Amino acid sequence: MNNSELLARLAIQFPNLDIGPLNSIAKCSSYTELKKGTKLISEGNRHGYFYLVLTGGVKSYYNKDSKEVCMWFSFENEIIATTSTLKDKPSKETIELIEDSTFIIFQSKKVIELAHTNLQLSNLLIELWAEHAIFIEQRLYLMQFMTSEERYKTLLDSFPEIFQRVSLTDIASFLGISRETLSRIRNRFIL
């Protein structure tokens, strides 16, 4: 992806930015293609980037007692990062590709510096942060107040193709249930 293609893609993703801020953010961005299984961010490490998923998908997980506990999945046109890495602290989670994927990579520190001097970029970061906070609120509600069947139904309603893109083990972990329980719930919905 050359610079003009990168700029065009950023203009599509961030339509409220004028050409000046788009050019500025493009200067601290790049394009990459990575294979399934690649770890973008690893637990315990600092990481100076955040990503826009162009194609493919990722999962975020914590390690607990040598098991992966999936927290979220992201796919096309979503921004991904960990809060810790945006604050230049070691990440508590790992983000790993679940499909071959392409990304626009943003240098966190430079984008944050630009946001200090540009109101449009500052507003963009506030908007992205607010979206993340809403997602966390929804995730907490899902896990604290819904039954396993309700969690499954919510996931199925909001992203029906997830079962073609994510392993059942990861989906079960995300829902906070065993793979066997997931199979029983799925069978009830299929019948």
DATA-V321362 format. One record per residue. SS is DSSP state (A for helix, B for strand, O for the rest). OMEGA is omega in whole degrees, -180 to 180 (999 if undefined). D_FIRST is the distance of its C-alpha to the first C-alpha in Angstrom with 1 decimal. Layout:
{{SS	OMEGA	D_FIRST} {SS	OMEGA	D_FIRST}}
This chain:
{{O	179	0.0} {O	-175	3.8} {A	-179	6.8} {A	176	8.1} {A	178	5.8} {A	179	6.2} {A	179	9.7} {A	180	10.4} {A	177	9.7} {A	178	12.0} {A	177	14.4} {A	-177	14.9} {A	-176	15.4} {O	-174	17.7} {O	-179	19.4} {O	180	22.3} {O	173	20.5} {O	-176	21.1} {A	179	18.6} {A	177	20.1} {A	177	19.5} {A	177	16.0} {A	-180	15.3} {A	-178	17.2} {A	178	15.5} {A	-180	11.9} {A	179	13.5} {O	-180	14.5} {B	174	11.3} {B	-178	8.5} {B	175	6.4} {B	173	8.6} {B	-178	10.3} {B	-176	14.1} {O	174	17.2} {O	-180	20.2} {O	178	22.7} {O	175	20.5} {B	178	22.0} {B	-178	19.7} {B	-179	22.9} {O	177	26.3} {O	177	29.7} {O	-179	31.4} {O	170	28.4} {O	-178	26.9} {O	-173	23.2} {O	-175	21.4} {B	164	18.5} {B	-166	18.0} {B	167	15.3} {B	179	14.0} {B	176	14.2} {B	175	11.7} {B	177	13.5} {O	-177	16.5} {O	-180	19.2} {B	171	21.0} {B	174	24.7} {B	180	26.5} {B	171	29.8} {B	173	32.7} {B	177	34.9} {B	-180	38.5} {O	179	41.1} {O	176	38.6} {B	175	37.2} {B	175	33.9} {B	-176	34.5} {B	180	31.5} {B	-179	31.0} {B	174	28.0} {B	175	25.1} {B	-177	21.8} {O	-173	19.5} {O	175	16.8} {O	176	16.4} {O	176	18.6} {B	179	18.5} {B	177	19.9} {O	168	21.8} {O	-180	25.4} {A	-179	27.8} {A	-176	29.1} {A	177	25.9} {A	178	25.3} {O	179	28.7} {O	176	28.1} {O	177	30.5} {O	-179	30.4} {O	174	29.0} {O	-178	31.7} {O	175	29.4} {B	174	26.9} {B	-174	23.6} {B	178	22.7} {B	175	20.3} {O	175	22.4} {O	168	19.8} {O	-171	16.7} {B	172	14.1} {B	-174	10.5} {B	159	10.5} {B	-179	9.7} {B	178	12.2} {B	175	14.6} {B	-173	17.2} {A	-175	20.4} {A	-179	22.7} {A	179	20.8} {A	178	20.1} {A	177	23.8} {A	178	24.8} {A	-179	23.0} {A	178	24.8} {A	-177	28.1} {A	-178	27.7} {O	-176	26.0} {A	180	27.8} {A	179	24.9} {A	176	22.9} {A	178	26.2} {A	177	26.8} {A	179	23.4} {A	177	24.2} {A	179	27.7} {A	179	26.5} {A	179	24.3} {A	179	27.3} {A	177	29.6} {A	179	27.6} {A	180	27.8} {A	178	31.5} {A	178	32.2} {A	180	30.5} {A	178	32.6} {A	179	35.7} {A	180	35.1} {A	178	34.6} {A	178	37.8} {A	179	39.7} {A	-175	38.5} {A	-174	39.8} {A	-170	42.9} {A	-179	44.3} {O	174	43.3} {O	179	44.8} {A	177	42.7} {A	178	43.1} {A	178	42.0} {A	179	38.9} {A	-179	38.1} {A	178	38.7} {A	179	36.5} {A	-179	33.6} {A	180	34.2} {A	-175	34.5} {A	-177	31.4} {O	-174	29.1} {O	-178	30.9} {O	-179	28.1} {A	-178	28.0} {A	174	30.6} {A	-172	28.2} {A	-174	25.4} {O	180	27.5} {O	178	30.4} {A	178	33.9} {A	180	34.6} {A	178	31.8} {A	179	32.8} {A	179	36.4} {A	178	35.6} {A	-179	33.7} {A	179	36.7} {O	-179	39.1} {O	176	41.0} {O	178	41.7} {A	179	40.1} {A	178	43.5} {A	177	43.9} {A	179	40.6} {A	179	41.8} {A	180	45.1} {A	180	43.4} {A	179	41.1} {A	178	44.1} {A	-180	46.0} {A	-180	43.2} {A	-177	42.9} {O	999	46.6}}
